[in-house]
Amino acid sequence: MMRLLWRIGAFFVAALTAQAQMYKPLRFIEYTMPNGLHVILHPDRFAPVVTTVLWYRVGSRYEDPARTGFAHFFEHLMFEGTDSIGRGEISKLIQQAGGELNAFTSFDQTVYHMRVPSNALPLALWIEAQRMRGLKVDTIGVETQRGVVKEERKMRYDNSPYGVWNERMFKYLFTGSPYSWTPIGASQHIDSAAIMEFKQFYDTYYVPNNAVLVISGDFDVPEVRRMVDAYFGPIPPGPMPRRDSIGIPPMAGEVRDTIYDPKAQLAAVFIGYRTVPEGHPDSYALQMLMDILANGESSRMYRLLVDSAQVAVQSSVFPYELEKVGAAILVGVAAPGRSIDTVEKMMYAVIDSVIARGVTEAEFVKARNIAETRFISDKKGTYQTALALARAYAFFENTEMANTEMQRFYAVRREDLQRIAKKYFQTPNRVVLTFLPSAGKEGK
């Protein structure tokens, strides 16, 4: 039977490797303009649409600890107006052209993206060039977005069950570093900031030499190069923003915090461990291990806690692989009337089982299959492709990583997952947040 299982596993590994060899690499052209803007072009004639991604190397970790939330604030402010575009007109122009636009902010980056019909690409590029150096940072726009950001915080954090978990988690997990606060920031910092502080932030980070522009879709390369030169070429570079190394003070054991949450109906536990940043040699085995432990209904934790013991109604994982740090946050939500302490202990038992005995061949093959599916899915569509190319250059300064990263998953061996479990989870250095309904009775 063991020989048969080995043969089955070997067959699936060989099949996956063959699929990887069949993967058609992304073809792209890249160059850096004299003003420092890095441009990546990916022609794709499959459909008459084009996506632009403008990735700025500025996220919450670049902020002053006394002025958190600035990066996220600018994600909103960039939709206000420019010297050449009226207030509130940016979204209207793109929507009237049949396109869509949005943005997101993380710890390391702020990313703006537009998806438009091919004939509207000049409009999208013109708008992004206008926003890069012609944004209106004035009282009307700032005051409008102060209110918008505060409402977003109330909705996502203050008025949601377990809403503060990530703020508390990163505060404890990365104390003493720029990763100890989350992109949403503190409302009082945005409220007390002066217009000149916002202008200084904009002038520091919204410059061409701090950005990556990716264009993916249906376009003619020479024509688009001329457009990019015309719209972005005249923009002068700014002083290169400082990129100081980040020191992360070591943890001194377990940190526990209990939060009585009036919005939570069930007790929950969030267990956080430090891991590794994007591209670290261990990150690929870690991703596979996370899928086996707690990702989805077929994961070990879900099957034990929810299906078998029925002590929980939810078990999941939030993996964070950022530019300089990493974290794995395991989540368990207790079933009505069941002890959250029992949920926590059973979560540790699942981790300990991997530390003691490793993972099965079937689990290993499935995890690698999931990694391959993600790798290929991340290249389907012009937006996903543009984002993958931008990430590869912004994080690694190696755009080809968008094509070759799957090979790093194939280099992972089954025994590596047990080694990784011991290295990152067999430790007292963790953060445990327990959420209890405000009455303090349920889950005890």
N, C-alpha and C positions, 0 to 999 in steps of 0.2 A: 504493500500500500504506500509506504514512504517513497519507494522508487517511482511509483506511478505519479504521486503528487509532485515529486521533483521534476519528472518529465513534463507534466502539465504546466508547471511554473516556468520551466525552461522554454516551452513552446510559446507561452504568452510573452515572455521577455523578448524572444526572437521576433515575434509578431510586432511588438511595439517598436523594436529597433528598426524593423523593415518599414513601418509607417513613418518613423522619423526621417528615414532616408528618402521617403517619397515626398516629404514636406518641401514645398516650393519656396525657396528663400525670397524674402522681400528684396526687391531691387530698388535702390535709391541713389540719389545724387546728393552730396553734402558739400558745403563750403562755408567759410567764415568771411563775412563782409569786412571791409576796412574799419567799420565802427564797432566790430566785435560781435555782431549778431550772427549766431550760428544758424544756418538754414539747411533743412533736410527736405528734399523733394521726392515724393513717391508717386509716380504716375500709375493710374489704374483706370482703364477704360471700361470697366465692367458696367458702370451706370453713370449717367450724366450728372454726377454730384461731386462736390469737393468739400473736404473738411480741412479747416485750419486749426492748429493747436499752437498757442503761444504760451510757453512754459517759462515763468519767471522764477529764478532761484531765490525765492523769498517766502518763508513760511513763518510759523510762530516762533521757531527757535532763533530767529534773527532779531527778535524784539527785545526792547529794554524791559527788564522784569517789572519796572514801574509803569510800563505802557503796553501791557499785553493786549492782544486782540487787533493790533494794527493791520497785520497781513489779511486777516479775514475781513476787516472793515473795508480795505481797498478792493477786495473781491466785489463788494457791493458798489462802492463809489465809482468804479470803472464803468458802470452802466449809466451814470448820471448825464454826462455831456462833455464836450470838448470845446476848444476855441472855434471849431468849424462846424460842430454838430450841436443842435439845440438840446436843452435839457429833456430827458426822457425819449429822445428820438432814436437812440442807437438800436434798441430792441425793435422799434417800429420799422426802421429801414430794412433790417434783416428779415423780419416776418413778412413785410410787404413784398420782398423779393422771393418769398417762398422758402425761406430758410429758418433755422433755429439756432439759438446760442445759449451758452451757459458758462459756468465757471465753478471751480472748487479750490479750497485751501486746505493744506495739510501742514504738518510740522516743518517740512522742508521746501515746499513749493506752493505757488499759486498759479493755476492753469486756466486759461481762457480758450474756449473752443466754439467754432461756428461750423455749421453744416449747411451748405447752400447749393442751389443749382449751379452748374458749371459756368453759366454766363454771368453769375453774380459774384464770382471770385474777386474781380477788381474791387467791388464794394466792400467785401469782407477784409481784404488787405488794407484798403484805405482807412477803414474804421480802426483796425488794430494799430496802424501807424499813427493815427490821430491820438488814440488813447495812450500810446507809449510815451509821448512827450507833450501832448496838448491837452491833457485832462484838466478840467476845471475843478480846482480844489478851493472852493469858496464856502461862505457861510451857509447859503441855501442848501447846497448839496450835502455838506457835512452834517448839518442839523437834521436833514431828512433821513440820512442813513444811520445816524445815531439811534433814531427811533426804530428803524427797521431791524437793526442788529439787536437791540434790546428785546424786541418782540420775538425774534428768532431764539434768543437765549431762553426766554420764558417758556416758549413752546417746547424746545428740544431738551432743556435741562431742568428748569425750575418746576415745570408743570407735568413732567413725565415720570412714570414709575421708574425707579432706579436711575433717574436722569443724571445724577452727579457722579455715577460710577467711574467714568473715565477721567474726570477732573481729579477725584480722590486717588485713583490708581496711579496716574502719572505723577502726581504730587509726591506720593510715597516712594514709588518705584525709581524715580530719577531725581530725587532731592538734590539740590545744589547744582543743577544743570539746566540749560535752556529747554530741555524736554520735560521739565517739571510742571509746565502749564500747557493747556490745550489751545487749539486755534481760536476757539470762541472768545477767549480772553475774559477779562473782568469788566463788567459794565462801568464801574467807577473810573477805570483807566480811560475808557473812550469818552466818558462824560466830562472828565476834567482836562482832556487834551486840548491844546490851542491849535488854531488853524496852521500856524507856522510849523508845529510839530508834524502835522500830517503832510505838509508840503516838503518838509525835510525828508520824511520817510519815502515819499514818492520820488524825489530827486535822487535819492540814494539807490533805490532798487529798481525803479522802472526806467531802465536805460538799456540800450541794445546789447551792450557787452555783458549784461546779466540775464540774457534771454536766449531761448531756443525756439525757432519758428519751424514748424513742420506743416507741409501742404501735401495732402494725400487725396488722390481721386483723378477725375477726368480733366486733364489739362495738357497743354503743349509746353514742354520744358523750356525752350528758348523764350517763348512769350512770357511765361511766368517769371523767369529770371529777370526779364526786363521790368516787369511790374514790381517785383520785390526791390530791385535797384531804385526804381523811380519813387516808390513810397517810403522805403526805409533807409535808402542810401544817404539822403540829406540829414538824417538824424545824427547828431554828434554823440560820441561815446561819453559816458560819465566816468568819474573816478571809480576804479574797481572796488566794489564793496569788500570789506574785510571778511575773511573766512578763517577766523581763529579756530584752532583745534579745540575740541570740546572735552573737558575733563568730567568724568562721571564718578563721583565719590563712591567707594565701595559700600555695600549694605552691611549692616551689623546684626543680621538675624531677621526673624519674622516681624512684620508690622501688621497689627490687627486693628480694625476699626469697625464699630457697629453703628449703623445708621438706621434710625427709626423713621420710616418713610410713610407719611400719611396717604400717599398716592398708590403705594404697593398693596396688593391684595394677598400676595403670597411671599413667603420668605425666599431670599436668594443669596447665593454666595458667589463672589468673583475672586478668583485666585490668580494672581499675577506673578510671572517669573521674568527675569531679564534673559534675553536671548542674544541675537546677533543682528547686525545691520544687513541691508540689501547687499547681495553679492558675496557675502562671507562664505568661505568654503563649507561651513556647517549649515548654512541657511537652507540648502536644498534637502538635506536629510531632515531638517527640522520641519519643513513644510510637509513632507511626506508623513512624518510622525504625527503632526497635528491632525492631518486628515484621518489617520487611523484612530487616534485617541478620541476626538470629539467633533469631527465635522460630519454632520448628517445623521440620519436615522440608522445607518448601518455601522456607525462608529462604536467603539468599545463602550464609551461612557453612556451613550444613549441606550444601547441594548441592555446594559446592566441596570442603570438607574431608572430609566423610563419603562422599558419593556419588561424586564425580568423582576426586579425588586419593587418597581412602581413607587419609589420614594420621591421621584421628581417628575415634573411635567415638561421640563426642558433641560437639555444639556448641549452646550455648544462651545465654540472657541473663537476668540478674536486674535488672530495673529497680526502683529505689527512688525514689519521690516522697513525701518526708516533708513535715512542716509547714514546716520552715525550710531544708532542704537537699534535694539529690537526687543520685543516683548511678546509673551504668549499669555493671554488671559482666558482662563477656563471658567465657564459659567454653569451653575446649576440652580434651577428654580424648584423649590420643594413642592410636592403635591399637597393638597389640602389636608391638614391634620398630621403631616409627616414632619419629622425633625430635620431642621437644616443642618444640625450637627452630623446627623447620619449621612446626609447628602455629601457633606464635605469629606467625611471619612471614606466614603465609597469612591469618591473621585481620586483620593490619594491611593486607594487600593488598586485602581485601574493603572495609574502611573507606575506603582510598585511592581505590578505584574509584568510590565514591559521591561522595567529595570532588571527584574530577576530572570525573565525567560525570553525577552525579545519579542519579535512579531512573527507571525506565521508567513509562509511563502505566499499564501493566497492574499493576505493583507498587504504584503509588500508589492505584489504585482498590481493589486487594485490601486494602491497609492501612486504607483508610477503611471498607471493608466489615467488617473485623475490629473496628474501633473501634465501629461501630454495633452489631454483634452483642454485644459486651461491654456496651455501654450498655443495651441492652434486656434482656440476660440478668441484669444486676445488679438488675433490678426484678421478676424472676420469683420469686414466693414471698414470704411475709411476712418472713422473716429477711433476705433480700437487700434488700428494700425498706426495712425499718427501718434497716439498716446504711447504705444510701445516703443516707437522710434525715439520720441522725445525723452522718455524715461531712460532708455539705454545711453543716450548721450549725456543727459543731465547728471545722472548718477555715476556713470562709469567712464564718460568721455570715450565711449566705444559703441557706436551705433550698431555695429555688426552683432553686438550681444543680443539684439532683438531676434536674430536668426539662429544663434548658436547656443543660447542659454539652456535649451533642453538637453544638450549633451552633458551638462553638469548633473542633471537628474539621473541620466543613464549611468553616470560614474558612481552613483551611490550604491552601496552593497547592503544587503539585508542586515548584516551585523552592525552596520553604521548606525542604524536606528536605535539599537540597544545602547550603543556607546553614547549617542546624543542624549538619550533619556537620562542616563546616569550623569552626564556632564552638566545638564541644564536644569534637571528636575529633582535630582537627589541632593537637595540643599535646603538649609533652613532659611535661606535668603529669599523670602517671598512676601507678597502683600496679600492679605486676606480681608476682603470687605464683606461684611454680613449685613444684608438689608432685612429689616423686620417691619411688618406693618406697625403703624404708630402706636397701637394699643399695647404692643410688646408681648403679646400672648401667642399668636400664631407662629408656628415653627419652633417653639421652645421644646 
